[in-house]
Amino acid sequence: MPSVDLSWLMIVAGALVGISVGLTGMGGGALMTPIMVLVFGVNPTAAVGSDLAASVAMKPVGAYVHHKAGTVRWDIVKWLLPTAVPAGFAGAWLISLFGEGEEVQHRLELAIGAALLLALAGMVARSMLTRRRNALPSTEPTRLKPVPTLIVGLVGGLVVGVTSVGSGSLIIVMLMLTHPRLRAQELVGTDLVQAIPLVASAALGHLLFGDAKIALVGTVLLGAIPGIYLGAKLATRTRDDVLTWILATLLLGSALSLWGVPGPVILIACGALVAFASFRMFAVPALRRRREAAGARPAKAADRTATDPDPDADPERSEPTTRR
């Protein structure tokens, strides 16, 4: 029986992750790192370092497009980087404090699982916050908030440096909370630009303190770069909410697997999330439309009552009195 070439499978995995990033701006480290660990058996430290190194080449593709479109808030980027860049490097250094050998790999698996759950919470929060943000007045300019922005860079940088997860999911959600009037395009564009020096710093830290496999990085990029381009092309034709909930289900399953949760429990948890997502995507909009339609019927009836003559009224009294 012929053996399967894992390099081709890694290229396909990179392409799928690239499509996800191109479509939604999320799913880079949150998908690639657990795929490396759970599917291909790469040790967690090498998976984190290799994913960060691949991201250094992936992020500029989308960042260039957003820069040309004018959807990058450079003032926010300038306040994110002073804390995000050193925090990303420090996160890579912190891994060396986890221990050595099998112990560090196990602890890093737990940390990646926790980061995936944070990313999952961030994706759900992003979908819910988007509606609230769209309801805000769009004419009001978004004011820069320096201190909250510095905190976002610090927290996001540490998480990315330790786990490679969060540059496209956690940081975007934190920016939505601190700058709720940012447009969606500005959120993604600003995040992609700040992520270039952040992941470069974290990747450098992993090259110095951890483990990154250059050959693995090259294999991933063979699929990821065209995948990002294809995802960007498909972005206008695909429902973003459907893909977001698919990613959320994958993140939940990956996180629980890294934590050693039994398979039946994982299936039940993922099934519950799918049920909740289906209710939110299909049942909630249907109920909202039904409620709006029910509210519109009394209004139309009131309009007809105001415009139609009363059949019981005296026709002589309803005649106009302006005639002399």
N, C-alpha and C positions, 0 to 999 in steps of 0.2 A: 504493500500500500504506500503510495507516494506521500512524503512528508509535506506539511504545509509550511510555506515560507512566511515566517512571522513578520519579516520586514514589509511584505505587501499588506498584511493585515494592519500593521502599524500605520502605513500610508493611508489606508482606508479610514482608520480611526482618526487620523489627523485631518482628513478631508471632512468627515462628519462634524468634528469639533469646529473646524474652520467655517463651515456653513452656518453652524449655530451662532458663532461670533458675528459673522456677517449679517445675519438676520436680526439679532437682538442686542448685540454688544455684550452678551453674557455667555458663559459656558466654557471659557478658555481653560483656566486652571481648575475650575470646578468640575469639569468633565475629563480633561486629559489626564490629570494626576491620578484619580481613582481608576481610570481605564488602564493606565500603566501598571498600577499596583495589583488590581483585582484580576485583570484579563491577561496581562503579559508577564506577571510575576516579577516586575522590576521592584527592587527594594525602595522603600518610601523616600529615603534621602536622595537617591539618584532620580526618582520620579519628580520630586519637587524641584531639584536643581535643573534637570533637563527641561521641564515645562517652562520654568522661568527663562532659560536661555532661548527656547523657541519663541516665547512671547516677545523677546527683544526684537526679533525679526518680524513678528506678526503685527504688533501694535502700530508701527508707522504706516502700514498700508491704509488702515481706516483713518488714522489721524491726519494724513495728507488730504484725504477726500474731504474731511470736515473742515480743515483749514482753508481749502479752496472755496468751500461753501460759506465761510464766515460764521460757522456755528461753534467756535471755540471761545470761551470766556477766559482770555489770557490773564485778567486780573485775579480770577479765582485760582488758576494754575499757579501763579506766582506765590500765592499764600499756601497752597497745598505742599509744594515741593520742599520748603525748608524743614518740615517735619517728616514727610513721607519718605524722602530719599535716605536720610540716616536711619530711620526706623526700619526700612526694608533691609538695609545692610545689617543692622543690629539683630533683626529677626533670624537671619541666616546664622549669625554667631551664637544666638541663643540655643540653636539645635545642638551645638556641641556640649551644652550643659545638661542635656537630657540623659546622658549616659553613653555607653559604648556597646557595640555589637548588637545582639538581638534585642537588648533592652531599649536602645535608642530607636530601633525600627518599630518596636511595638508602641512605644510612647508617641512616636510621630504618626503612626496609623490612627491612634486615638485623637491626636490633635487635628489631623486632616478630616476625620469624621466630624469633629466638633465644628470645624470651619465650614464643612459642607452643610451642616444643619443651619449655621448662621447664614450661609448663602441662600439656602432654601427660604428661611424666614425673610431675608432681604428681597427675594424675588416675589414672594406673596405680598409683602408690604409695598413693593414698587407697583404691582398691579392695582392695589387698593388706593395708593396715594395718587396715582395718575389721574383718577377721576376727580379727586378732591382738588388737585392742582389745576385741572382744566376748568374747574368752576370759579377759580380766582380771576380777578380782572387782569387781562393780558396787557393792558395799556400801561400799567404801572411798571417802571423799570425795576430790575432786580438789583438790590443793593448788596454790595460785598460785606460779609460778616467775617472779619479777620480771625478773631479768636476761635469761633466754632470751626472755621476752615482749617486752622492749624491742628485742632484736635482731630478732625476727620483724617488729615494726613498722617498723624501719629498712629491712630488706631488702625487705619487701613494698611499703613506701611508695615506694621508689626505682623499683622495677620498674613499679609502677602509674603513677607520674608520667611515666616516659619512654615507656611503650608502651600504657598503659590496660589491660594484661593482668595478671591475678593477684589481684585483690581477692576473687574467689570461688573460686579454685583453688589458687594457690600459698600464700596465707595460711592457708587451711583445712588444707592438708597440713602446714605448719610447726607449726600449733597441735596437730595430731594427734601430731607427733613430740615436742613439748615438754610436752604435757598428754595422755598416751595414754588416760587414764580419762574424758575428757570424753565425754558422750553425743553421738550424732549430731545430735540436735536442738539441743543446746547449741553444738556446733561451728558449725552453720549460722546460728543466731540471733546468736551472738557476732560472727561474721564480718560479717553483714549490718549490725549496729549500728555496728561500728567503721568499716565501709566508707563510711558516710554522710559524716562529716567528712573522711575520707581522700580520697575522690573529689571532694568539694567543694573541698578545698585544691588538689588537682592540676588540677581544671578551672579554678579561678581563676588558677593559674599559666599555664595554656595561653591563657587570655583575655588575660593581660598580656604573655606572652613569645612565644606561638605563634599558633595559628590555630584558631578554632572557628566553625563555621557554624551560627548560631541556627536558620535555616530548616530545615537538615538535621536538627538536634536535634528540632525539633517534629515533623517527618515521621516520624522513627524512633519517637518516643514514641506516636504515634497507633496504631501496631501493637504496641509493646512492652508498654504498660501493660495492655491487655486480655489480651495473651499471657501475662503473668506470672500474672494471676488465673486464666486457664484452666489453665495449667500446675500451679498449686497445687491446683486441683480434681482434676486427673488424677493427682496424685502418688501417691495410694494405689492406683491401678489399673494402673500401668505399672511394668515391671521396670526398676529404676534402673540395674542393671548393663548392660542392653542399650543404653540411651540413652547411658550413659557411654562405652561403646566406640565408638558411632557418632560421638559428639563427638570422641573421641580420633583417629579416622580422619580426620575433617574438619580437625582441628588439624594433623595431620601433613602432609596434602596442602597446606594453606594455607601452612605454614611453609616447605616445600620449594619451593613456587611463588614465594614472596617472595624466596627465596635464588637463584632462577633455575635450579633443577635441571630437567633435561630431563623431558618428559612421561612417557616410558616408565619412567624410574627412579622417578618419583612413583607410577605405577601399581603397580610391583613392590613398593615400600615399603608402600603402603596395603594391597595384597593380602596381604602377609606379616603385617601387623598384624591384618587381619580373620581370617586363619587362626589366629593366636595367640589372639585374643579368642574365637573359636568353640571352640577347644580348652579354654580356661579356663572358659567358661560352661557347656559341655555335656559334654565328655569328662571333665574332672576331677571334677565331681560324680558322674557315672556310675561312674567308677572307685572313688570314695570309698564310694558305696553298696554296690558289689560287695564291696569289702574288708570293710566292716562286716557285710554279710550272711554272708560266709565266716567271720568271727570269731564270729558269733553261733551258727552251727551246732554247732561243738565244745562250746560252753557248754551248749546245750540237750541234747546227747548226754550230757554229764557229769551234768546234772541228772537225766536219766532213769535213768542207771546208779546214781545214789545212792538213788533212790526205788523203782525196780523190784526185786523179789526175784530172786535168782540161781536160775535153773531147775536148776542142778546141785547146789545146796546141799541138805543133809539137812533135810527138813521138821521132824523131831523136834527138831533142835538149834536150829532157828529159832523154836521155840515159846517164848513168854514163860515165865520161871521164877518169876514172882511168885505164881503160884497154889500154894497149900499143900494 
